């Protein structure tokens, strides 16, 4: 019996040791598996972080490449602009200033002295400077033509009365290249018909011409400038006069309003005792 008890005890001890050993092995395996999973996760996280770093580095590289390309494009544009500026400066430098010599100016002044001016006192309807030049250029070379337009008020009045609203001219000056030709044209065409064709618009109209002795084109420009100044001065005076009249009218209106208010107040004061009653004894 004692031997059997001892055997049973030894068996129980072995069984306990085996169970403890198995539990230790399981703990070691679990710890190993935990370590393996942790290492795997760390490796995965490291791989993910490395991938993210690679992507960020690639994006940074792409941004750097784009910025470098932009800088290159800007540099190329600046270079092109500098080249254009340089070319423009070269072109400006290459431009030559046209200088008149003394002989050329004297010849031009001599040509101006030889020119003659014809005055046309009446310009028929439907005639403009190009038409005048076309008609008179058959007799000589024309250098300049100037026609005076009619007043706009006259045109508006004619349009209201049922007439044509086309632009008309009052008088004109024609400059010919030579005085001799201008004199001949003025004497020969004066009081003659403009056109002998019945279907022509100017049929029945007459030329009214006169050669202006010792008259130059600069006299006409001075005359036109003087008339323009006189017209502007008249307009300025009329505007000032109208402003003064408006100011005087507004002042009278305001004074009339003030007088009306004073009169109303007086009436109210005079009417107040009658409404309340007479307090006199």
SVG drawing of the C-alpha trace seen along z (x, -y; Angstrom):
<svg xmlns="http://www.w3.org/2000/svg" viewBox="-65 -148 86 150">
<polyline fill="none" stroke="black" stroke-width="0.4" points="0.0,0.0 2.8,-2.3 4.4,-1.6 1.3,-2.3 0.8,-5.6 4.3,-6.6 3.8,-5.7 0.6,-7.7 2.4,-10.7 5.2,-10.5 2.7,-10.3 0.8,-13.4 4.1,-15.3 5.0,-14.4 1.6,-15.4 1.8,-18.7 5.2,-19.4 4.0,-18.5 1.0,-20.8 3.2,-23.6 5.7,-23.0 2.8,-23.1 1.5,-26.4 4.9,-27.9 5.3,-26.8 1.9,-28.3 2.9,-31.6 6.1,-31.6 4.3,-30.9 1.8,-33.6 4.5,-36.1 6.4,-35.1 3.2,-35.5 2.6,-38.9 6.1,-39.9 5.8,-38.7 2.5,-40.6 4.0,-43.8 7.1,-43.5 4.9,-42.9 2.7,-45.9 5.8,-48.0 7.2,-46.9 3.9,-47.7 3.7,-51.1 7.4,-51.7 6.5,-50.7 3.5,-52.9 5.5,-55.9 8.2,-55.2 5.6,-55.1 4.1,-58.3 7.6,-59.9 8.2,-58.7 5.0,-60.2 5.6,-63.4 9.1,-63.5 7.8,-62.8 5.2,-65.6 7.9,-67.9 10.0,-67.0 7.1,-67.6 6.5,-71.0 10.2,-71.8 10.1,-70.7 7.0,-72.9 8.6,-75.9 11.8,-75.4 9.8,-75.2 7.9,-78.3 11.1,-80.1 12.6,-78.9 9.5,-80.2 9.7,-83.5 13.4,-83.8 12.7,-83.0 9.9,-85.6 12.1,-88.2 14.9,-87.3 12.4,-87.7 11.2,-91.0 14.7,-92.2 15.5,-91.1 12.4,-92.9 13.3,-96.0 16.8,-95.8 15.4,-95.3 13.0,-98.3 15.9,-100.4 17.9,-99.4 14.9,-100.3 14.6,-103.6 18.2,-104.2 18.0,-103.2 15.2,-105.8 16.6,-108.7 15.5,-112.2 14.4,-113.9 16.2,-117.1 15.4,-119.8 18.3,-121.6 18.3,-125.3 17.9,-124.9 14.8,-122.7 13.2,-125.1 13.9,-128.0 12.3,-126.0 9.3,-125.2 8.8,-128.9 9.2,-129.8 6.5,-127.4 4.2,-128.9 4.8,-132.3 3.8,-131.2 0.4,-129.8 -2.9,-131.7 -6.1,-131.6 -9.7,-131.9 -12.6,-132.8 -16.1,-131.2 -18.8,-133.3 -21.6,-130.8 -21.5,-127.0 -24.6,-125.4 -26.4,-122.6 -25.1,-119.0 -21.6,-120.2 -18.7,-119.3 -14.9,-119.9 -14.2,-116.7 -16.8,-117.7 -15.3,-121.2 -11.8,-119.8 -13.0,-117.3 -14.7,-120.0 -11.9,-122.6 -8.9,-120.2 -9.7,-120.0 -8.4,-123.5 -5.4,-123.4 -3.5,-121.7 -5.3,-122.3 -3.3,-122.1 -5.9,-122.9 -9.6,-123.4 -11.5,-124.8 -15.3,-125.2 -17.2,-126.8 -20.1,-124.8 -23.5,-126.4 -24.8,-127.0 -26.5,-124.1 -29.5,-126.2 -30.2,-127.0 -30.1,-123.3 -32.5,-122.5 -34.8,-125.2 -34.8,-124.0 -35.4,-120.4 -38.4,-121.5 -39.9,-123.4 -39.7,-120.2 -36.4,-120.7 -33.5,-118.4 -31.3,-117.9 -28.1,-117.4 -25.0,-119.3 -24.4,-122.4 -21.6,-124.9 -21.7,-128.7 -18.4,-129.8 -15.0,-128.4 -11.4,-129.0 -9.4,-127.1 -5.7,-127.2 -4.0,-126.6 -0.4,-125.8 0.1,-128.9 -1.2,-132.4 -1.6,-132.8 -3.9,-129.7 -5.9,-130.9 -6.5,-134.4 -7.6,-132.8 -10.0,-130.4 -11.6,-133.1 -12.1,-135.5 -13.3,-132.8 -15.6,-130.7 -17.2,-133.6 -20.9,-133.9 -20.9,-130.7 -23.0,-127.6 -21.5,-124.8 -23.0,-122.1 -24.8,-122.2 -26.3,-118.7 -30.0,-118.9 -29.9,-115.7 -27.0,-117.0 -27.8,-118.0 -26.0,-121.4 -27.7,-122.3 -28.6,-126.0 -26.2,-126.8 -23.5,-129.5 -20.0,-129.9 -19.3,-133.0 -15.5,-133.4 -13.0,-136.0 -9.2,-135.9 -7.7,-137.3 -4.7,-139.4 -1.8,-139.1 -3.8,-136.6 -2.0,-133.6 -3.3,-130.4 -1.9,-131.4 -4.1,-134.4 -7.1,-132.1 -5.9,-129.9 -5.4,-133.1 -8.9,-134.2 -10.4,-130.9 -8.5,-130.8 -9.6,-134.3 -13.3,-133.5 -13.1,-130.4 -11.7,-132.5 -14.4,-135.1 -17.1,-132.3 -15.7,-130.7 -15.6,-134.1 -19.2,-134.8 -20.3,-131.4 -18.4,-132.1 -20.1,-135.5 -23.5,-134.0 -22.9,-131.2 -21.8,-133.8 -24.9,-135.9 -27.2,-132.9 -25.6,-131.9 -26.1,-135.4 -29.7,-135.4 -30.3,-132.0 -28.6,-133.2 -30.8,-136.4 -33.9,-134.4 -33.2,-131.9 -32.4,-134.7 -35.8,-136.4 -37.6,-133.1 -36.0,-132.5 -36.8,-136.1 -40.4,-135.6 -40.6,-132.4 -39.3,-134.2 -41.8,-137.1 -44.6,-134.6 -43.6,-132.9 -43.4,-136.3 -46.9,-137.2 -48.3,-133.8 -46.8,-134.4 -48.3,-137.9 -51.7,-136.5 -51.5,-133.8 -50.5,-136.4 -53.4,-138.7 -55.9,-135.8 -54.9,-134.3 -56.8,-136.9 -60.0,-136.6 -60.0,-132.8 -59.4,-133.0 -61.8,-135.9 -61.4,-139.6 -59.9,-140.2 -60.3,-144.0 -62.6,-145.7"/>
</svg>
